[in-house]
Amino acid sequence: MKIEDFIAGSHQLQYQYKSFSPEKINHSFTWEDAGINVLLEKATHALGSLDAYTKIIPDVDIFVKMHIIKEANTSSRIEGTRTEMDEALMSKENIDPERRADWDEVQNYIKAMNDAISALEDLPLSSRLIRQTHKILLQGVRGESKRPGEFRTSQNWIGGTNLSNAFYIPPHQDEVDEFMSDLEKFIHNENIEVPHLIKLAIIHYQFETIHPFLDGNGRIGRLLITLYLVNNRLLAQPSLYLSEFLEKNKGAYYDALTLVRSSNNLMHWIKFFLTAVIETAESSTATFDSILRLKTEMDEVIASFGKKAQNAQRLINYLYSYPIINIKTAAGVLSVTPKSARGLVRDLESKNVLIEMTGFSRNKQYAFANYLALFSA
């Protein structure tokens, strides 16, 4: 099928409302618009550069953890949470009680992403894995009453207060299994000649159009992007996350999805998606470059610590994964007394590596500020 001839679907009359039934997508796609070729080339190059960068950075897993935390925080914020990056890194007892529900949702996203990436070693990227990930995402948080881990068995809608004034009504619940089966077949169909990034753009659109869960569809749909890239070895590490771009361009993001359903304009959505990949991959590559430069600076600082250099290096390595710390945690990481940990933290504070962020006389929290800034911009 030519993308220019794509028909998104049709509205189906239900009881007092019309739901949208998308066309199935498990077939090949072609196009005549040369603009897609140019964007696809740029996106593939940007993604390849990012992948190459992650392969030359020592202990890259340490730094990928921060990318996952940032993605969890940003993707959740698109859905209305108000947790900031530094809060996402703190323990729950240090979070304002009024913001702990948001914090819980971010932590669930982190666990859902990590577990899904690990599960790819044994499971295909499938409805089973998607449901499993969804269950973790909603466990014990505000969406826990909305069938975590199960496709919906009732009608949902987007925007408005009910079905009569909804902005968009996804397919009827009786169609969800059929459409998700078609989506899964498309994901794994190796007989169709569609470049991965084009395929992924279509997958994301179709998933959000089906809206198979009662809650959490946006977060799962965005998480699915990274899982696809890792599963198909376009990335060796889960290092590309589009949520920051999508949050900054939230209106354009929703408009592009809507334009497919209302005007069959799949071309516009694919171009938007490829632009998101290009800008995000380039931004992520720049972040990794900044990490390498900061790491070189830290190596020079640590060399000045003399007998404390070994413990300083161990603490810095911990901070690359969790850049907010207190004395108790530092003592545990180093297996030393609180007094010894406090002395080392003060030494790092004197060199502006750590900055005390609470202003308290007790229960102080210290931030690896220059590193944290790379993920908070």
N, C-alpha and C positions, 0 to 999 in steps of 0.2 A: 504493500500500500504506500502511495506517495503521501508524505506528511501534509502536503498542500491540499490533499483530498480527504483528510481525516475528518470523520464525523464522530464527535465526542460521545453521543448517546442520545437518549430521548427521555422525556418526562412521562411517567406512568401514573395514571389516576389511581389513587388509593382512597381510603375513606375520608372524604372532606379535605384532601390535600394531594399534591403531586410530588412524587419522589423522582430522583434522577437516576436512571439506569445507564451506566457507561457502556460503551462498546468494549468488547473483549480485545485484548492487545497481543495475544500470543500468535504473532505473525511478523513477517519482516516489514521494515520501513525503509523507504527511499525518499529522496528529496531532490529538487532542482535548484533551490536557493543556495547560491555559492557562499553566502554569508555564513551559513552553518559550517562549511568546510574550514573557513578561516578561523572561526571561534574554536572549532574542534581541535585544530592544529595547535592553537595557543594554549588551550586547556590541557591537552595531552603533554605538551612541553613543560608547562608549569607544574603539572602533577609529577612528571618524571624528575624534574629538578628537586622538588620536595622530597621525593622518595630517595634520590641519591644522597641528599643532605642527611637524612636520617641514618643512612648506612655508614657515614663517615664519623658520626659523633660517638665518642666512647660512652658506654653505658646509657644509650639513648632511651632505654625503658624508663629510667629515672625521670627524664624530662617529658616523656609522653604522658606520664601520670598527671602532670600539670595541665596538659592540653585536654585531657579527659575531664578534669575538674572544671576547667574553664567552659568546656562545651556543656557540661551538666548544668552549670550555673546560668549560662546564656540561653540555652534551649528552654530551661524552666522559666526564665524571665519572660520569654516570648508569650508564655501561657499565663503570666500574671504574678509570678512570685517576685519577691523584692529582696532576695538574698544577694549581698555583694560578694565579690571574690574573696575578700579577706574573711568574711563570715563563713563561707563555704569550707574554709580550711581550719576553722576553729572547732573545738569540741562542743557538744550540745550545751553543757552547763555554762559556757561562756557566751551563749546567744541570748539576746533579749527574749523573755518568754513569749512576747507577742509575735516574734518572728520565727519561732521554732517550727511551726507547721511548714513554713516555706523551706527552712533548713532541711527538714526531713525529706521533702520532695527532691531537693538537690542531691542529698546523700543516696536516695533510692536510684536516681538516674546514674550516679557514679557506679553503684553496684550493678545495675542493669547492664550498663555498657561493658564493664569488666567481665561479668559473667557471660554475656553474649559472645564477646571476642574469644574467651576461653572455650565456650561451647562449640564454636566453629571447627575446632579440632576433631570433634566427634559427630557433629550434626550438620546437615546441609542447611543453607540459608532457606528456611521453610516456614510455613504457617506454624508448625510446632515450635520452632525457635522463637518466632515472633510472639506467640502467645506466652511462652515461658518468660521472655523478657518483659512483656507487659505485666505479668503477675508480680514480678519484682518491683517494677516501677510504681505500682499502686498499693503495694503492701503496707498497711498501717498508716496511710496518709488520706488526704481528703477524698480521693477517688476509690477508697477501698470498698464502698458499697456498690460500685458499678462494674461488677463481674470481672475482677482482675484475672487476666489469663484466659479469658473466654470471649469469643466473638459475640457481638450483641444479638439478643433475641427480641429486641424491641426497636422501634424507630427512634433515631436521633436527628438532630438538626444543628445548624450553625447560624448564629446570630438570631436576634429576636427573642421573644419570651416563650413562644410556643410554635406549633406547626403552622398556624394560620398566618403568622407574620415573620417566619424564619427567612433568613437570607439565602440559605442553601439547605436542601433536604436530600441527604444521600440515599442510595438505593434501599429498598425495603429489606427488612431483616431476613426475609426468606431467600434473598438473592446473595447474601454476603458470602456464604460458603462457595457458591459457584464462581463468583468473581475473584475471590481470594485463590481458588484453585487455578484459575486462568492466569492470575498474576504470578503464582509460584511456577507454573509451567513456563511462562515467559522468562523468568529469572534464570531458569536452567536450560532453556532451549538453545542448544549449540548448533542447530541446523539453520538458524536465521542469521543472516550476515548484517548485524547492526553493531556499530562500535559501542564499546562498553559505556562511555559517558552519555551517548544518546539514549542508550537503553536505560541507563540509570535515571535520566531525566523523566522518561516515560514511566518508569516504575514508581518514582516519587509522586508524580501527578496522579497516577491511577490509585495508589494506596490512599492518598488524601481524599480522592473522590469517593472511593468505597467507604472510607471512614468506618472500619470494621469494629471498632470498640466504642463503648459508651463514653469513655474518657481516655485521654492520653494519646490520641491519634497523631497530634502534631509532633510530640516528642519521639514517639516510636518511628514515625515517618522520617524524621531527621536522623535518628540513630541508624536507621536502615541504610542510609547513604554510606556511612562509614563502614558498616558491616559488609556491604556489597564490594566496596573497594578493596578491603582486606581479603575477603573470601575469593575474589577473582585475581588476587595478587597484583593489583594495580598499585598497591602500597604494601610495603613490608611491615610497616608499623601503622597503627590507627592514628594518623597524624593530621588528617584533614577533616575539619568540622565547619559546616556552612552556617551554623546558627548565628554567629556574629554578623556576617553579611546579611542574613535574612532579617535579623533584628533591626539593623540600620536601615534596611529597605523593606520594612514590614508591609507597608501599604502596597508597594510595587509587587511584592511577593504574592500577596493574596489576590491582587488584581490579575496577575499573570495566570494563576490557577483558574480564577473565575472566567477569564477570557476564553480559555479552552472550552469550558462547559457551555458558555453563552454564545460563542461565535466560532467554535471549532478551530480556534487559532492555536494549534499545538506548536507551530513554528515559533511564535513569540515566546512561549514558555520555555522551549528548549534553548533559545538564545539567552534568555534570562538565566537559566540554570548554568549554562556554560560560562557565562560572565561571572557568576558566583564562584564557580570552581577556579577560574583564572585568578580572580582577585584574592580569594582565600588562600590558594596555594602559594601565591607570591608573598602574601602577608605572613603565612606560616614559615616559609623559607627564610624570610627576613628575621623572624623571631628566633629560629634556630641559629642563624648567623650571630645574632646578639647574644644568645646563650653561650656560644663558643668564645666570644670576646670577653664576656663576663667571667667565664670559667678560667680564662688565662689570667685575668686580673686577680681572681681568688687564689690561684696557684701562687702568685707572687706574694700576696698577703700572708698566706699560710706559711710560706718559706721563712717569714720573719718571726715566727712563733717559737723557734728553737725547740726546746724539749716538749712544748705543748703542740707541736705541729701535727703529730699523729692524731691526737684527739680533735684538734681543730679541723683536720681533713674529714674525719668521721662525722663530725657535726655538720659540716658544710654539705657533705654527701646526703645526709638526711634532709637538710633544708632544701635541696634541689627537688625533693619530692613533696615536702611539707614545709613551706617557707614561713610558717608561724609556729612559735615554740615558747614554752615556759621552762623554768628551772627544773621542775620535777621531770618533765619529759626529757630534757637534755641530760639529766643525771641517768635516766633509764637507758637512753641511747648509748651513752658512753660507759655505763656500768661503773659510775663513780659516785662519790658523795654529793649531796646538794651543794655543799660548800665549794667543792672543786668545780662543779658545773657552773655555779654562779661566777666564779673567777674567770672561767673561759668565756662565758657569755659577756661579761663586762669587758674583757679584752677585745672581743669582736665588736662590741658596741663602741669602744673607743676608736676603732678604725672605721666606723660608719658602715660596717657590714650588717649589723643588727641595729634596729631602732625600736625602742620601747614604745608601744602603741596605746597603752591604757591610761598612763598618767597616775596609776594607783601606786600606793606604797607597798601593797601586798598583791599577790596573784597577778603579777606582771606578765604581759605577753610581749614577745619580741618578734619583729618581722624582718625577714631577709628582703629589705625594701627594694633594692635595685633589681632583684630577680623577680619579685612579685609584680613590679611595675611593667615587666615585659608582657604579662598576661592580663593586666588591668587597664591597659590603654583603651 
